Amino acid sequence: MAKGVKPRVKVPKSAAAGETVTIKTLISHKMESGQRKDSDGNLIPRSIINRFHVTFNGQEVIDVTIEPAVSTNPYFEFEAVVPEAGEFAFTWYDDDGSVYETSNAVAIA
């Protein structure tokens, strides 16, 4: 597991039923390519976020395959319809096997 990884998500706390909301996500992650060496000359193991997946009440909203050329601290902004009160679940997958998760609830106003 990479050190210092912190997912951050900005989701409105409430929305009208059927409203489209903007969601912003950022995960603090160094995205190590596996090609650099440490101070002792050893290869630093590869650690890259390779997939980002979002669901709302268990229904898929977005599923992104991330390629190795992605920058450090990947940021995603997208829109989603909020049909009812519920919870957005966010998952990032690291190719070192680590999984980072967070979630945010949305109420109907």
Secondary structure by P-SEA (a helix, b strand, c coil): cccbbbbbbbbbccccccbbbbbbbbbbccccccccccccccccccccccbbbbbcccccccccccccccccbbbbbbccccccbbbbbbbbbbccccccccccccccc
